[in-house]
């Protein structure tokens, strides 16, 4: 499989689920202001579970395409909604429509974080959009996925998440294995402190990208004042923040004392940001 410009890509399929779980931990760590971590878990006995299964379903765009599900129990879904809303962790509350929407918003942010990690690794834009909060047809009846436990420094009781790939996405990932580049977890070893202090003084150009469009030379030469150019990005899509022509964050445009600004809503990890200096 190739990107639009013909560059070969590759995804290590065994690393792909961990990338998503690390994205969950990164988002929860920012929201709850405490460190979350994850490790692979043993597959649970589905028949022994006393809590219904919930699902956050994502659609991935090219260069790898298909659907992916993040599954969890209603009990853990309640805990996720409480973490997202800053509520005290307590059992017994109902996992109602409002709490489901809170979890949906949490996973929208997770999708944005994972998409940034994939885009950085593949050197091309990858979309990962939350489409709905229900089990897809290809996951019924529920089958085994890749299970992980996640927990925080302040609450060692783990949550159980499982990552499931649609047959289409699984095939797309497997077809890329063995090519020239690989994508693994976004959690990597940071730069050495002595080098980091030196790099902090480097000045880099920062650019906001609202969208892109390819034009013929003839169209460029015909530009006049008042010409309207339609970009590929829709108005509700986030603006991209580029440093050194590399994507590091997304956000929404704001006005601060008469000047344009950017409220950052999604950001890649520190190590990936340091790669902009290369």
N, C-alpha and C positions, 0 to 999 in steps of 0.2 A: 504494500500500500504506500502511496506517495502523497505528499502535500501538493497544494496547487502549483507551487513553483518547481515541482519535480524532485525535491529533496526527500531522501528516504528517511522514514521514522521507525521507531521501534518502541514497544511498551513491554516491559517485563510483567507478564500477567500475574505472577505471584506477588509482585510489589504493588499492583494497582489497588487492591482492597485496602492496604495499609495507608496509601496516600489519602483515601477518603476518610478513614478513621482518624488519621492525624489532622485532617481538616476539621472534623467535629471537635477534636480536643482543642485546636487552636481557637475556634470560635467560642467554645464554652469557657476557655481560660480568660479570654478578653471580657466576656459578659459577666462571669462570676468573680473575676479578679482573683483567681486562684489557679494553680497549675493543674491541668488534666493530663493524664497519660493513658496509654493503651497497651494491651498485649493480646496475642492470639489466645482464644479460649477453646475449650472442647465443645463440640456440638451438643446442644441441649436436647433432651427428650421432649419432642413437640407434644406428645400425648400426655406427658406429666405436667405440662404448664397449665396453671389455673387462670391465666390472663390472656385475653384475646390478642391476636397478632395485629400490629399496625405496620404501616409501610409508607415511606417517603419515596415516590417514584420520580426519577430524573430521566430526561432525554438528552443525550449527548450529540453534539454536532460534529461535522467533519474536522479533522481527517479520520477520526474514529467515530463511528455512528452506532446508535442502538439505545437501549434502555437499561437503566440500572436501578436497583431498589435497595434502600437501607431499611431493614426491618427491626422491630423492637416490640416488646409487650406493652399493653396499655398501662401497666404498672410503671414501667420505665418511661413511657411517654408522659405520664403525669409528673414524674420527677424532672424530666427535661423541660416541661412547661414551667414548672416552679423555678428551675434554675434560670430560664430565659426571662421570667418576669420578676426575678429577685424576691420570690416568696420564700417563707420558711419551709424547709423540707418536712412534709408531714403526710402520712398515709391517710386514706379514708376519703379524700376529696374525689369528686366525680371528674372523669376525663371527658368533659363536655365539649361542645362545639367551640367555645372560646379558647379552651386549653389546646384543642387540636389546631386551631389557627395560630396560636403562639408557637407550637412545635413546627408548623409549616413555615413560619417566618424564620425560625431558627435554621431550618434546613435550606431555606433560600440563601441565607448567608453562607452556609456550609458549601452549597453548590458554587457560589461565587468564589470562595476560597480555593476549592478544588480545581475550578476552571483556570484560575490564575496559575496554580502550580503546574497543571497540564500544559497551558499555553507557554509558560516559561520553558518547560522541559522540551516541548516539541518545536519551539521557536515559531509557532503559528497560533493564531487565535483558536481556542476551543470553547464551545458553549456547553454549559451543563445547567439546564433549566429544570426546576421543579415543576412537574406537570399536574400531579394530583397526590392525595394522601390516601391511597388505597392499593390493594394488591392487584397487579396486572394479571391478565389471562395466562401469560406464560409462567406465572408463579403459583398457579392454583392447580392442584392442592399445594400448600407450602412445601418446599423442598429445602434440603440443606444448602447453605451458602457458606461464606467464610465468616465465622463468629469471632467477635472481639469483646473483651471486657475493657471498659473505660472507668476511671475513678479519679477523684481529685485529692489534693494534699489535705484537705479539710474533711473529706468524707470518703473513707476507704471502701464503703459498700459499693460494689461495682454495678454499672449498668451493662446490659448485654445488647450489642448491636450485631447484626449480620448483614454482609454485603452480598448481593445477588446480581448476576449479570444475565441479561437476555441472551438467547442463542446468537442473535445478530452481533451484539457487542463482544461476546466471548470469541466469536469467529474473527472479528476485526482485530482484536488484541492479539490473538494467536498468530494471525497472518503477518503481524509486524515483528514477531520475535526473530532474533537473529540478524536484524538489520544493523545499521551503523550506530544508532543512538538509542539510549534507554531512558525511561522515566521511572524513578523510584520515589520513596517517601519524601515529603517536603522537609522532614526533620533531618538535617545534615549537620556535620561538625562545623561550628563557626570558625571564623578567621582567628588567628592568634592575636592576643590583646595588643602586643607591641606593633603589629602591622595595622591593626584597626585604628589606633590613635593617629597614625600617620595619614591614613586614608580619610579620616574625618575632615581634614583640611582641604581636600580636593574639591574644586568647584566644577559642577556639572550642569549642563542645560536641562531645564525642566519644561516639558511641553504638555499641554492639555489637548487631547484629540477627541473631537466631537463625532467624527466619522471619517470615512474615506470614500473616494470615488476615482475611478480611472477615466481619463479623458483622452480623446484623440488630439494630436497636435493642432489639427484644423479647428477644433472646438476651443482650444486655449487661445489661439490667435484671434478668434471671433469674439472673445470676451469684451464686454463694454460695461460702463457704470449702470447699475440697475439689474444686471444679469443675476438670476437666482439659480444656484447650483444645488441640486438635491443629493444628499449624502445617503449612504447605505444604512446608517444607524437611525433607529426610530427615536422619537422625542422622549419616550419613557426609559430608554436604555441609559445606563450610567456612562459618564464621561471617563475616558482612559487617561491616566497619568503616566507619562513616559519620562524616563531619565536616560540620557544617552541613547535615545531611540529604542529603549527596551521598556516593556510594560511592567510597572511595579505596583499599581493600585488602580482602583476605580472609585468613582464617587459622583456626587451631584453638585451642580454649579450653584453658588450662593453669591450674594452681593454684600460686601463688607465695607462700610463707609464710602460708598460710591465706586468701589473697585470690585472686579470679579474675584471670586475665590472658589475653592473646592472643599466640600465636606467629604472626607474619605469614608467610604462605607465598606470597602474590601481592600485588603492589602496582603501581599505575599510575605513569606517569611524573611527574617533578617539575612540569612545566608544567600537567598536568591537576590535580594536587593544589592548585596555586596558584589554580586556578579556583574552588575552594571558598570563597575569600575574596571573591568577587564578590557 
